[in-house]
Amino acid sequence: MTVNMLDGKTFAEMVLAGAQHLTNNADMIDALNVFPVPDGDTGTNMNLSMTSGANEVRNVENNHTGDVAQALAKGLLMGARGNSGVILSQLFRGFGKELAHKESCDTKEFAQALQAGVETAYKAVMKPVEGTILTVAKESAEAAVKIAEKEEDMIVFLDEVLKESKASLKRTPDLLPVLKEVGVVDSGGQGLVTIYEGFLANLKGETLPEPASTSSMDEMVNAEHHKLAQDFMETEDIEFGYCTEFMVKFEEDKLKEHPYDEDTFRNELSEMGDSLLVVSDDELIKVHVHVEYPGEAMTLGQRYGSLVNMKIENMREQHTSIVGDKKGNKKQQPKEKADYGIITVSMGEGLKKMFESLGATVVIQGGQTMNPSTKDISEAVSQAHAKNVLILPNNKNIVMAAEQAADLAEDNVAVIPSKSIPQGMSALLAFNPEADLETNKQEMSGMMGHVKTGQITYAVRDTQIDGMTIEKDHFMGILDGDIKATDKDKIITVEKLLNEMIDEDEDEILTVLTGEDATQEEIEKIESFMEEKFEDIEVEVHQGDQPIYSFIFSVE
C-alpha cells in the first residue's frame, strides 16, 4: 500500500490511534520519572492532554487535514497539563498553523509542519533543556525534512521519522546527565515517540495492543477533578448558568448581509458571558461559552448561517447534583468585579484553608499527580471575577500551564512562578492590594528567593542519583528539588534534611506542614530534635493534610 497524500479523515484516525497508544502506555511513561518519588506523572499529563486533543478531533466532520490539525491543537491547548502537556500542545499548535489551509498534505508539507511545531514549542519555553521531549521533537523534525526530500510515500516517510525519533530518544541520556545516572530515557520524549508509533501503526493498518485498564481510571480522575473544581463556589454564585456549545455553518446569503469577522464575533459574545472559545474556518464556526441566555448567543451566530450540533447544559443543576447543594438555584444579579483575585494550587484541606486565610480567592485542588490543565486554570480565572488576577502554581510542573492560561485570559493576569507550597505562601505575604499588577508580580516573585523548601516522601523504586543509593520504600529528604537524604527511618531522614536546610546564623523560622499520614508522635520527635539541635530557631507546625509528602518544611 502506498499513501502519497494524507487526507483529513486518515489523519484524524492516526491522531485517535496515537492518543489510544499513549493511554495504553501512560503507566510505563510515568515510571520513567527521574526522581523515584510517587509523583512521576508525565505519562498521565501527556495522556490527559492528548485525550483532550483527540476529543476535539472527533468533532471534525469534514475531510480537511488542516481542520483536523487545528482541532487537535485547540483540544491540546485547553487540556494541557504539566510541562510535558503544555510542550505537546505547543508542538501541535505550530503543526496545526502550518497545515491550516491544507485540505491534504504530502510528506514535505507534513515535515514542514513538524518543523513549525518545534519552532513554536521552543519559543514557548523560557529555558529549553536539551535531552527532553524538545530534543526528540527537534531531531525528528530535522530528519523528517531531509527524508521528505527523497520520499513521497507517507508510510515509508513516517517509518523513517519514527526510527529517527527512537534514535533521538536513546540519545537523551547523553544530553542530560541525570538521565544517564538513573538509567532512563526522557519520559516526555518517550511519550512523543509513543504518539508517533500510534500514527504509523494506524496508517499501516496495524492493530494497536489491547488498551490497558487505564481508560476507566482516566474517567474517574477527570470526574473527581471536575468534582473538586465545583467546590470553589456555591451554586448561587454561578453568574452565567448555561454551558452553551454550538456550531454555525456559513451561508452565503447571510454572509453578504453580515460579513463574518472572528474578532468582532468573539468580542460580542464576550459581553454575554465567560469561558469563551471561538474557532472558525471557511465553512464553520465553533463556539463554547458560559452565558445566562443561550438563545441570545445562538441568535448572534445565526447572522452568519445555520446552527448545527447545539448543546446546552444547566451548570447550576450540575453543581447541585455534584456537591449536594440544597439551597436552590436562585437567579443572582451579576456581581461587580473585585480589584484583585488570587489563584493558588494545592492538595489537602489544611493547605487549602491556609491559602484562603492568606487571601487566596480560588484554591485549585491539584499539584503532584494531579496537575490542573490550562482549562482548569482559565476557569479559575473566571471564577476569581476580578479586574486583576495573580496565579501561584506552587509546583514547577504547573507553571507553564498557568502561563498559558494567563495568555488566553482577557483580564489582567500575571503568574508568580512559585514552585513549591512554601514559595507560594511566602509570595502571598508580600501581596499589596494597593499596588498595581506589575509591582505585585515583582515584589511577590522576589519574596520567593528568601524561603527554602524541604519535603519528605518515599521512593517508589531502587535507584542511584547524585551519587546517592536509594532503596525502594525508603524515605527521602528533598531540598529545593535535590535529594539530600535517605533512610529507612522517616525521622532520621527528617533530621538529615533539616541539618542540610538550616543555617543557624541566617535562619530564624521553621514552618512544618504535616501531611495526611503524619502522626503526632512524629511531630513531637521533630520538635524535640529542633529544641536540642537548633534551639534558637522558632518552630511553627500547621496541619496541611497533603498527600505524598509526609512533611513539607519551610525555612526562612
N, C-alpha and C positions, 0 to 999 in steps of 0.2 A: 504493500500500500504506500502511495506517495501523497503527501499533502503539501502543495506549494503555496496555498493561500489559507489563512486562518480566519474563518468567519466568526460571527458573534456567538452563535449557539455552541459551536465547538469549543470556543474559549470559555464560555460560561460553564460547560461541563468539566473542562480542565480545572477551573477555579474550585468548583464544588468537590472535585476529586482531591485537589491539593489541600483543601480545608479538612476533608474527612481523614486524609492520611496524617495530617498534623494532629487531629483529635486522637487517632489511634496511637500516636507516638508521644503524646504530651508528657506522660509519666516518665518515659525514658529521657526526654529532653530536660525535664525538671531535675532528674538525677545527675545531670552534668554540671550542676551548680558548683562553682569552685569551692566555696566555703561549705563545710559539712553541716550547715545549720538547717533546721527544719523549715526553711522558708524558700527553698530553691524553686521559684515559680515561673521561670522563663517559659517553659512549655505551656503552663496554664495561661499565662498572659498572652502569648502568641496565639494559642488556640482560641481563646475568647475573642481576641481581636479579629482573627481570620474568620471565625464563625459569623461575626457581625458583618464582615465584608461579603461573605457568601450569601447571607440572608438578603442583602441588597441586590446581589446579582440575580437571585431567584425572581425578583420583581421586574427584571428587564424582559419586555415582551417582544422585542424585535431581534433581528439577526445582525445587529451592528456591533462590530468588535469594539469600537470606541465607546459606545454606550455601556457595554459590559465592563470595560476597563474603568470607566468613570464611576460606575455604580460600586465596583469593588473598592475604589479609592474612597468614596464617600462613606461606605459602611465601615471600612477600616478606620477612617478618621474619627468617627463618632464612637467606635467601640474600642479604640486603642487603650491598652492597659500596660503600665510599666514601660520602662525604657525600650525593651525589645518590641513591644506592641506599637509604640509610637514610631520607632525607626521603620518597622514594617509598613506602617501606614504611609510614611513619607516616601518609601521606595515605590509603592504602588500609586502614590499621588502623582509623582513625576511621570511614572509609566503611563497613567491614565491621561494626563495632559498631552503627552506626546502622541497618543493614539486617538485623541478625542474625535477627530474628523475622519477617521479611517473606518470605512464600512467593513473592510477586511485588511489583513496585513500579511506581508511576506517576511522572510527571515531577516532581511536588512532592517525593515521597519520595526520588527519585534526587538532586534538587537539595539536599535537606537532608543527605543522606549525603556529598555533595561538601563541603558546609559543615562537617560534623563532622570530615571528614578534614583540612581546613585548620586547624581549631582544635587537633587532636591534633598536627599537624606543627609548628605554631608553638610549642606548649608544649615540644616535644622539642628545639628548637634554642635554645641558650643566648642567642645574639645574632643574631636573624633579620636578614638583609640583604635589602633590597628591590632589585628588579631581577634576581631569581633565580627558580628554579622555585617558590619560595614565593609570590612575587608573582603569577606566572601562575596558580597553583592558586587563590589567594585571589580574584583578579579574575574568574576563570572561574566559581568557585562563587557569588560575589555576583551575577554576571549570570544564572547558572542559576536562582537563587531567583526573580529578577524574571521571567525568561522563563516559568518553570513556572506563574506566577500566571495566565497567559493562554493557555498552550499545553499541550494534553493529548497530542498526537501525539509519541511519543518520538523519531521520526526527525526531525521538524521541530525539536523541542526540542534534540536533540544537534547538529543542524546549526548552530543559532544559538549554542549554547555553544562549539562549535569555532571559529566565526568570532570570538567574543569572546576565546577563548584565543589565537588567532593575533594579534589586535589587541594583546592584553596583551604577547605575546612581542615584537612590534615596538617596544613602548614601553620594553622593558628597558634599551636603551642610554641613554635619557633619565634613568633612575633610578640607573644605575651607570656613572659617567663612564668607567671603564676600558673598558667595552664599546664606548662611542661612539668612544673614542680608537683602538681597534683595528679598529673597523668590523664587529663581530659582534653577534648577539643572544646571550642566555644559553643555554648548552648544555643545562643541566638543564631549563630551560623548553621548549627545543626537543624534548627527549626526552618531556616530558609531552604536548605538542601531538601528537607522533607517535603516542603511545598512543591519544589521543582520535581521531585520524584513523583508526586501525585499528578502534576501536569503531564509528564511524559507517559506515565502508565495509562492515563485516560486516552491520550492521543494515539497510543499504540493499540488501544482496545483491550488492554490487560486489566484483570480484576485486582483491586487492592485487597490486602489481607482483611479478614473479618474485623469489623470495628471492635475495639476493646470496650470494656464496660465502663467507659468514661463519659459517654454522652449523657446518660441519665444523671450522673454526678454533676456535669456542667449545668444541666437544667436546674438541679437543686441549688447549686451555687448561685446561679442567676436569680432564682426565685428568692432565696434568702437575702441576697444583696438588695433586691428590689424592696423586700420587706423592711430591711434596715433603713433604706432611703426614705421610706414612708414615715419613719419615726421622727423625722426632723420637724414635723408640723402637726398641728391639729387639723381636723377635717375642715373646720370653718375658716381656716387660714388660707385655704387654696383659693387664690384670686381668680384664676382662669380655670374653669371646671371641666372643660371638654378637650381631650386629646383628639385632634382632628387631622386626618390624613386624606388626601385626595390627589388625583391626577387630572390634568386638563389636556385634552387632545386638541391641538390647534385646528382652527377652521379659518380658511382664507377670508371668507366674507366678514367675519368678526374682526380679524386682524387688520383689515382695511379701515374699519371704523375705529378700532382701538389698537394701534401698533404696540407690540409687546416689548417692554424693557424690563429685564430681570431686576435691576436695582430699584426701579420705581415700584414694581410689584412687591418686592421684599419690604421696602420702606412702608408701603401702605398696610401690609399685613402686620408689620412690627407694631403698629399703633393699636392693633386689635388685641394683641396677646404677647406671649413669650414662647421660649423654646422653639424658635422658628428655624426651619430649614427649607430652603427653596433650591431645587436643582432643575435645570431645564436644558433641552436640546432643540433641534429643529422641528421636532414633532410633538413633544410633550413637556409639561411642567409637573414636577412632583413637589407636593407641599406637606410639611409636617408642622403643626402649630398648636399651641395650647390657647384656647380662646373661651370667652363666655358665651358667644353667639356663633356657633359653627356655620349657620346659614349665611351670615354676612360674609364670612371668609370665602365660602364657596361661590357666592354671588359675584364676588370680586374676580374670582378665577374664570367664571363663565363669560366674562367680557371677551376672552380670547379663544374660547372653544367650548367643547362639551366635557362634562365631568365623567370620569371613569374611576373605578377602584376606590370608592369612598369608604371611610371607616371612622366612626365617631365613638369614643369611649368616655363615659362619665367618670372622671377621676375621683370625684368625691365619693361615689359609690364604691369604687375600687379601694380607696383609702379606708373607708369604713369597714369593709369586709376584711382587709388585711390587718388592721390594728385593733379591730373590735370597738371602734368608736361608737358610742351610743348617744352622742349629743345631737344627732340630726344634721341636716345639710342646709342650714340657713344661709341664704344669699348674703354676702357681705359686700359692703362698699369697698372699692379699691383703696388700699392703704397708701399713704404718701411714703415715698422712698426715704429711708434713713440716710444720713450723710455718709456713714461708713457701715460696711458689713465685713466680717472676718470669718473666713472658712478655714478650718483645720481638719486634719485627718488623723484618726487614732483608732485603736481597738481596745475595748474594755470599758465597762461602765464607769469605773473610777476615773480613768483618764478623761472620758467624755465630760464628766461633771467638773473636773479640774479646769479643762479648757473653757467650759461655759462660765465658770466662776472668774476666769481671767478676761472674759469679754468676748469669747467666740460666739458668733451669730449662728453658724451652722457647723456641726461636727459630723463629718462623713465617717461612718464606721468602715474602716479599712486600714490597710498597712501591709505587713508581711503576710503572704499567702493570699491576700485579697486586695490587690491594687485597684483602686477605683479607676474607671475609664474616663476618657476625655468627656464623654457624655454625662457621666455621673457628676463630674466637677462642674460642667456647664450648667446642669440643672441646679446644683447647689448655689451657683452664682445667681440664678434667677430667684431661688428661694431666699437668698440674703436680702433681696429687694432694697438695694442701696445704690446711691449715686457713685460711691467709690467702694471697691471690693479688694480686700487683701487675702491671698491664699497662702497658707502654710502647709506644704505637703508632708513634712515631718518624716520623709523617707526618700532616700536618693533615687529609688526606683519609681517615684511618683512625680518628681519634679518636671520631667518632660511632658507628661500628660497634663499637668497643671498649666504649664506654659502654653500648650496647645489650646487648652480651654480659654485661657486669657486672650489669645489671638482671635478666637472665634467670638468673644463677647462684644456686645455693643457698648456696655458701660465701661467706665474706667476701672480696669482690673490690673492688679500687679501681683507678681509671685515673689514671696520671700522664700528663697531656696533652702529652707530648713531640711536637714537630712536626718534628724532624729527628734524624738519627743522632747528631750531637754533643750535642744536648739529652738524648737517651736515655742516652748514656754518662756525661754529667755527673751526671744524676739517679741512675744506678746507684751511682756512687761515694759518694753520700750515704746509701745504704741501711744501716740498722742492724737486724740480726737480733734484737736485744734489745728494740727499741721496738715499740709496738703499731701496728696498721694505719694509723690516722688520723695518728699522729705521723710515720710514714714517708711517708705521702702528702704532708703539709705540707712536710717537710724536703726530700724529693726534688723536689717541684714548685718549691720555692724555689731550688734549685740551677740550674734551667734558665735562670733570668734572668741568670746570670753567664757564659754562653757565647754567642759569635756564630758563626753558621753561614754558610759560603760554599760555593758549588757552581759547577762548570764543566761546561757542556753545550753543545749546538749547537742552532741554530734550524732548525725544520722548514719555515718559510716566511718570506717578507718581511713585515715589519710595522713599525708605529710605536707606541711605548708610552712613557709618561713623558717625552715629548719626545725620545726616542732612536730613531734609524732603525736597524733590524736587518735584515740580509740573510740569506736562506736559506743554510744550511750554515756561516754564520759562527759563531764561538764566543760564548758569553755567560757573564758572571760574575754570579751571583745572591747577594745578601747578605740573609739573613733574609727571603726571599720577594720581594725587589725586585731587578729587573735593574739593575745598576750599571755594567756594562762590556760592550763587544762589539768584536770584531776578527776578521779572517780568520785571524789567527795565534793559536794556542792559548796560547802562553806570554806573549804581550803581553797577552792577556785576563786571564791569571792575575795578572800584575804589576799591572794596573789594579785588579783586585778586591782584592788584598792591600793596596794603598795605601789603598783605601776602608775596609778592615776593621780595620787595625792602628793602635792609638794607643800609641806608644812609652812615653808617660808612665803608662799604665794597664795595658797588656797585658804578659804575661810568656811565654806559651807558644803556639806554633802547632803544631797537630797536622794532619798531611796524611794523608788516607785515599786511597790510589791505586785508581782504577777498573780494570776489566778491560782497557781499551785504553791505559792509561798506560804509557809507556816509561821505561827507566832514564835515557835522555838527558834527557827532560823533567823527571824528578825532580831530576837534577843541576843543571839550569838553575834550577829553583825554589830549591834550596838555595844556589846561588851568588847569586841575587838577594837572598835573605834575609841572607846574610852581608854583602853590600855595602850594603843599604838599612836593614836592621834588625838590626844585629849583636848587640844586647842581648837579642833575642827568641830563646828556646830553640825549636829545631825538632825535632819527632818525626815520623817517617814510618812508616806502617803499611800493609800490604797489605790492601785492602778487597775487591777483586775485584767491586765493584758495577757493574752496567750503567748506561747512560745518562749518568752523571756521571763524567767522566774523573778529577776530583779533588773531594773534599769536604774543606773546611777548617774547623777548629775553633780559635777564638781565645779565650783566657782570660787 
